[in-house]
Amino acid sequence: MANARELKERMASIQETKKITNAMYLISSSKMKQAKKKLADTEPFFYAIQAEITRILRHVPDMHSHFFDRRERIPAEDRKIGCIVITADKGLAGAYNHNVLKMAEELIRQPGKHKMFVLGEVGRHYFSKREDELDSEFKYTVQDPNLYRARVIAVKMVELFEAGEVDDVYIIYTRMINALQAETQKIKLLPLQRINFASDKMAAMAGVYREAVTLYPSAHKVMDSIVPNYLIGIIYGCLVESYCSEQNSRMQAMQNATDSATDMLNELNITYNRVRQADITQELTEVIGGANAQKRK
């Protein structure tokens, strides 16, 4: 058993670690609240854009925009698949990064020629040895997600899709369901799927009306102008959701670490008291033994 001095030093070390984990918990909590507010402030605009796409498809049912072209003539093994993967810049966030990378690996194992557009240092480090699958175009941090970054990513993906360099575009991100649960998801950005703009799904959103509309200069031109902004909204939402999920996962990890430190301190405190009692008992025994020895002399 360790002596009292060693126990005291260990308790002091754990106490310092506990202060750090508690501070990281508070920082992550503050960051998550700020990011959620930013998302809530911008969501109405992008919901309105999604509603406008629904209106166009409803009024022009024979719309043949290239954004909806599924390129079915290309076999699965020859399809060029691009995937935006959103990871964190650092660890200490539980299974957050592991779950994202696991889903990315599952996508890579599917037929096709894959190219990963990775955001976050953890993901870039993970794919760094697989240069044939990693595109170094986006070397952005995932901290403080903003619309400018989402716009650059969306414009690049649209350019690659229109040039035929990718046939399918996915994004893998983490959505925070509640304070205790987050879910890694994969959604398809391009080509767009008409089922996602069904009128019954969009009826509750602002901007869906039944009146006649005039599309100038043409329905195709309007669609070509709206879709990139719609993709910006989707990507921005994914960036913020992932950022919130990362901070929430880090909060849980730091809370668990703080609770573990508290439990360890309680156990060490009990052990320390026992050692101190044993030392005092030993000292008393030695004093009494010495006194008895003096009496016998």
C-alpha positions in Angstrom: 0.0 0.0 0.0 1.3 3.5 -0.8 2.2 5.8 2.0 0.3 8.9 2.9 2.6 11.3 1.0 2.2 9.3 -2.3 -1.6 9.2 -1.9 -1.7 12.9 -1.2 0.3 13.7 -4.4 -1.9 11.4 -6.5 -5.1 13.0 -5.1 -3.7 16.5 -6.0 -2.9 15.3 -9.5 -6.4 13.9 -10.0 -7.9 17.1 -8.6 -6.0 19.1 -11.2 -7.2 16.8 -14.0 -10.8 17.1 -12.7 -10.5 20.9 -13.0 -9.4 20.6 -16.6 -12.2 18.2 -17.6 -14.8 20.3 -15.9 -13.5 23.4 -17.7 -13.6 21.6 -21.1 -17.2 20.5 -20.4 -18.2 24.2 -19.8 -16.4 25.4 -22.9 -18.0 22.7 -25.1 -21.4 23.6 -23.6 -21.0 27.2 -24.5 -19.8 26.4 -28.1 -22.7 24.1 -28.7 -25.3 26.7 -27.6 -23.8 29.3 -29.9 -23.8 27.0 -32.9 -27.4 25.9 -32.4 -28.5 29.5 -32.3 -26.6 30.2 -35.6 -28.4 27.2 -37.2 -31.8 28.3 -35.9 -31.3 31.8 -37.3 -30.5 30.6 -40.9 -32.8 27.6 -41.1 -36.0 29.5 -42.3 -34.2 30.8 -45.4 -33.1 27.4 -46.5 -36.4 25.8 -45.7 -38.0 28.5 -48.0 -35.6 27.5 -50.8 -36.5 23.9 -50.4 -40.2 24.8 -50.5 -39.6 26.8 -53.7 -38.0 23.8 -55.4 -41.2 21.8 -54.4 -43.4 24.5 -56.0 -41.4 24.4 -59.3 -41.7 20.7 -59.5 -45.4 20.8 -58.7 -46.1 23.4 -61.4 -43.6 22.0 -63.9 -43.9 18.2 -63.5 -41.9 17.5 -66.7 -38.9 19.3 -65.4 -35.7 17.7 -66.7 -33.0 19.6 -64.8 -29.5 18.1 -64.9 -29.5 18.3 -61.1 -32.0 15.4 -61.1 -30.1 13.3 -63.7 -29.3 10.0 -62.0 -27.1 8.9 -64.9 -28.5 5.4 -64.9 -26.6 4.4 -68.0 -23.4 4.3 -65.9 -22.9 0.9 -64.3 -22.3 0.8 -60.5 -18.7 -0.3 -60.7 -17.8 2.7 -63.0 -19.7 5.4 -61.1 -17.5 8.2 -59.7 -18.7 8.8 -56.1 -17.6 11.8 -54.1 -18.3 12.0 -50.4 -17.9 14.9 -47.9 -16.8 13.4 -44.6 -17.1 15.7 -41.5 -14.9 14.7 -38.6 -13.4 16.6 -35.7 -10.1 18.4 -35.4 -9.2 16.6 -32.2 -10.3 13.6 -30.1 -11.6 13.5 -26.5 -15.1 13.2 -27.9 -16.1 9.6 -27.2 -17.0 7.6 -30.3 -17.8 10.6 -32.4 -14.9 10.3 -34.9 -15.0 6.5 -34.9 -18.6 6.4 -36.0 -18.1 8.8 -38.9 -15.0 7.0 -40.2 -16.8 3.6 -39.8 -19.6 4.8 -42.1 -17.1 6.3 -44.6 -15.4 2.9 -44.8 -18.7 1.2 -45.4 -19.3 3.6 -48.3 -15.8 3.0 -49.8 -16.5 -0.8 -49.8 -19.4 -0.3 -52.1 -18.9 -0.6 -55.9 -17.6 2.5 -57.6 -14.6 4.9 -57.8 -14.6 6.8 -54.5 -13.1 10.1 -53.6 -13.2 11.4 -50.0 -13.5 15.2 -49.4 -12.6 15.2 -45.7 -13.1 18.0 -43.2 -11.4 17.8 -39.8 -7.9 16.9 -38.9 -8.8 13.5 -37.5 -10.4 12.4 -40.8 -7.5 13.8 -42.9 -5.0 12.0 -40.7 -7.0 8.7 -41.1 -7.1 8.9 -44.9 -3.7 10.4 -45.3 -2.1 7.1 -46.3 -4.8 6.5 -49.0 -4.0 9.3 -51.4 -6.0 7.6 -54.2 -9.2 8.1 -52.2 -8.4 11.4 -50.5 -9.0 14.7 -52.1 -6.9 17.5 -50.6 -9.2 20.3 -51.9 -10.8 21.1 -48.5 -8.3 21.7 -45.7 -10.8 23.6 -43.5 -11.2 23.4 -39.8 -14.6 22.3 -38.6 -14.5 24.8 -35.8 -16.8 27.8 -36.1 -18.8 26.6 -39.1 -20.0 29.4 -41.4 -21.9 30.0 -44.6 -18.8 31.0 -46.6 -17.2 27.6 -46.0 -20.4 25.9 -46.9 -20.7 28.0 -50.1 -17.2 27.1 -51.3 -17.9 23.4 -50.7 -21.3 23.5 -52.4 -19.9 25.4 -55.5 -17.0 22.9 -55.8 -19.4 19.9 -55.6 -21.7 21.4 -58.2 -18.8 22.1 -60.6 -17.5 18.5 -60.2 -21.0 17.1 -60.8 -21.7 19.2 -63.9 -18.3 18.4 -65.3 -19.0 14.7 -64.9 -16.1 14.2 -62.5 -18.5 12.8 -59.9 -21.8 11.0 -60.6 -23.0 10.9 -57.0 -22.3 13.2 -54.1 -22.8 12.2 -50.5 -22.2 13.8 -47.2 -21.5 11.9 -43.9 -22.1 13.9 -40.8 -23.4 13.5 -37.2 -26.9 14.7 -36.2 -27.6 15.4 -32.6 -30.9 13.8 -31.7 -31.0 15.0 -28.1 -28.7 15.8 -25.3 -27.8 12.1 -24.8 -27.9 10.7 -28.3 -26.3 11.5 -31.7 -26.5 9.6 -34.9 -24.1 9.4 -37.8 -26.0 9.8 -41.1 -25.3 9.7 -44.8 -27.4 11.7 -47.2 -27.2 12.1 -50.9 -26.7 15.6 -52.1 -26.5 15.0 -55.9 -28.3 14.1 -58.0 -31.4 15.4 -56.3 -34.2 13.0 -55.7 -37.8 14.1 -56.4 -39.2 12.1 -53.5 -37.4 14.5 -51.1 -39.5 17.4 -52.6 -42.9 15.7 -52.5 -45.7 18.2 -51.7 -47.0 16.2 -48.8 -43.6 16.4 -47.1 -43.3 20.2 -47.7 -46.9 21.3 -47.0 -46.1 22.4 -43.5 -43.2 24.6 -44.6 -43.5 28.3 -45.3 -43.6 29.2 -49.0 -45.7 26.3 -50.3 -48.8 27.7 -52.0 -51.3 26.5 -54.6 -51.5 29.6 -56.8 -50.1 29.9 -60.3 -46.5 31.1 -60.5 -44.4 32.8 -63.2 -40.9 31.5 -63.6 -38.6 34.0 -65.4 -36.7 33.6 -67.6 -37.6 29.9 -67.5 -38.2 27.1 -65.0 -34.8 25.5 -65.8 -33.0 28.8 -65.2 -34.7 29.3 -61.9 -34.0 25.8 -60.8 -30.3 26.2 -61.8 -30.2 29.3 -59.6 -32.0 27.8 -56.6 -30.3 24.4 -56.3 -26.8 25.6 -55.5 -28.3 27.7 -52.6 -30.3 24.7 -51.5 -27.1 22.7 -51.4 -25.3 25.4 -49.4 -28.1 25.2 -46.8 -27.8 21.5 -46.6 -24.1 21.5 -46.2 -24.1 24.4 -43.7 -26.7 22.5 -41.6 -24.6 19.4 -41.7 -21.5 21.4 -40.6 -23.4 22.9 -37.7 -25.1 19.7 -36.7 -21.7 17.9 -36.7 -20.1 20.7 -34.7 -23.0 20.5 -32.1 -22.7 16.7 -32.0 -18.9 16.9 -31.5 -19.3 19.4 -28.6 -22.1 17.3 -27.1 -20.0 14.2 -27.3 -17.1 16.0 -25.7 -19.4 17.3 -23.0 -20.4 13.7 -22.2 -16.8 12.4 -22.3 -15.6 15.2 -20.0 -18.6 14.7 -17.7 -17.7 11.0 -17.4 -14.1 11.9 -16.8 -15.0 14.3 -14.1 -17.3 11.8 -12.5 -14.6 9.2 -12.6 -12.1 11.6 -11.0 -14.6 12.3 -8.3 -15.1 8.6 -7.6 -11.3 8.1 -7.6 -10.8 10.9 -5.2 -13.5 9.5 -2.8 -11.8 6.1 -2.9 -8.3 7.6 -2.4 -9.6 9.7 0.4 -10.9 6.6 2.2 -7.5 4.9 1.6 -5.6 8.0 2.7 -7.6 8.1 6.0 -6.9 4.4 6.6 -3.2 4.9 6.0 -3.1 7.9 8.3 -4.9 5.9 11.0 -2.5 3.1 10.5 0.4 5.5 10.8 -1.0 7.1 14.0 -1.7 3.6 15.4 1.9 2.6 14.6 3.3 5.8 16.2 1.2 5.2 19.4 2.3 1.6 19.5 5.9 2.6 19.3 5.5 5.3 21.9 3.8 2.9 24.3 6.3 0.2 23.6 9.1 2.7 24.3 7.5 3.8 27.6 7.0 0.2 28.7 10.6 -0.5 27.9 11.7 2.4 30.1 9.6 1.2 33.0 11.1 -2.3 32.9 14.6 -0.7 33.1 
